[in-house]
Amino acid sequence: TAEAAEADAALARNNLGVALHGLGDAAGAMRCFRESHGALHVALGARHPRTTTARLNVGIALQKSLSIPLTPRATWQAREWRPPSARPAVPDAKTKSKGQGAR
């Protein structure tokens, strides 16, 4: 049938996306994954395992494309950062009487 042929073609596009992703072509892989997901969604439905796999591939490619590598300088700054010193849990006598005024 036409739907089965479209599903097979979509599966081939998904496989091509996997190959392109492995070769480092993120844009080409994303295009293949999105086209594959759309075609499988129409041909097989949203809950079919192949459609789910194509949707997950879109998510994985998107997640990896949004990763921002740190430069050596940014890594150095992050390594040298220290949190500000914590305030004392119990205020000393000077701090306690400050701002209370005469009553």
C-alpha positions as CSV (number, residue, x, y, z in Angstrom):
1,T,0.0,0.0,0.0
2,A,0.9,3.6,-0.3
3,E,1.1,4.1,3.5
4,A,3.5,1.2,3.9
5,A,5.7,2.6,1.1
6,E,5.7,6.0,2.8
7,A,6.5,4.4,6.2
8,D,9.5,2.5,4.6
9,A,10.7,5.7,3.0
10,A,10.4,7.6,6.3
11,L,12.4,4.8,8.0
12,A,15.1,5.1,5.4
13,R,15.2,8.9,6.0
14,N,15.5,8.3,9.8
15,N,18.4,5.9,9.1
16,L,20.0,8.5,6.9
17,G,19.6,11.0,9.8
18,V,21.4,8.6,12.1
19,A,24.3,8.3,9.6
20,L,24.5,12.1,9.2
21,H,24.4,12.6,12.9
22,G,27.3,10.1,13.3
23,L,29.3,12.1,10.7
24,G,28.7,15.3,12.5
25,D,26.2,16.9,10.1
26,A,23.7,18.1,12.8
27,A,21.6,20.2,10.4
28,G,21.2,17.4,7.9
29,A,20.4,14.9,10.6
30,M,17.8,17.2,12.1
31,R,16.1,17.7,8.7
32,C,16.0,13.9,8.2
33,F,14.7,13.2,11.7
34,R,11.9,15.8,11.4
35,E,10.8,14.7,7.9
36,S,10.9,11.1,9.1
37,H,8.9,11.8,12.2
38,G,6.2,13.7,10.3
39,A,5.8,11.0,7.7
40,L,5.7,8.2,10.3
41,H,3.2,10.1,12.4
42,V,0.9,10.3,9.4
43,A,1.5,6.8,8.1
44,L,1.6,4.8,11.4
45,G,0.2,7.1,14.1
46,A,1.7,8.8,17.1
47,R,2.0,5.7,19.3
48,H,3.8,3.4,16.9
49,P,7.3,2.4,18.0
50,R,8.9,3.7,14.8
51,T,7.2,7.1,15.2
52,T,8.4,7.2,18.8
53,T,11.9,6.4,17.8
54,A,11.9,9.2,15.2
55,R,10.5,11.6,17.8
56,L,13.3,10.6,20.2
57,N,15.9,11.1,17.5
58,V,14.6,14.6,17.0
59,G,15.0,15.3,20.7
60,I,18.5,13.8,20.9
61,A,19.7,15.8,17.9
62,L,18.2,19.0,19.3
63,Q,19.7,18.4,22.7
64,K,23.2,17.8,21.3
65,S,22.9,20.9,19.0
66,L,22.1,23.1,22.0
67,S,25.2,22.0,23.9
68,I,27.5,25.0,24.4
69,P,31.1,24.0,24.8
70,L,33.1,26.0,27.4
71,T,36.2,27.8,26.3
72,P,39.4,27.2,28.3
73,R,39.0,30.7,29.9
74,A,35.4,30.0,31.0
75,T,36.5,26.6,32.4
76,W,39.3,28.3,34.3
77,Q,36.9,30.9,35.8
78,A,34.4,28.2,36.8
79,R,37.1,26.2,38.5
80,E,38.4,29.2,40.4
81,W,35.0,30.4,41.6
82,R,34.3,30.1,45.3
83,P,30.9,30.7,46.9
84,P,30.6,33.9,49.1
85,S,31.3,33.3,52.7
86,A,28.3,32.3,54.7
87,R,26.8,34.7,57.3
88,P,27.1,33.5,60.9
89,A,24.1,31.5,62.1
90,V,23.9,33.4,65.4
91,P,24.4,37.2,65.2
92,D,27.0,38.6,67.6
93,A,26.1,41.2,70.3
94,K,26.9,44.2,68.0
95,T,24.6,43.0,65.2
96,K,21.8,42.0,67.6
97,S,21.5,45.4,69.2
98,K,21.8,47.3,65.9
99,G,18.6,49.0,64.8
100,Q,16.4,48.0,67.7
101,G,16.4,51.5,69.3
102,A,15.3,52.4,72.8
103,R,12.0,51.0,74.0
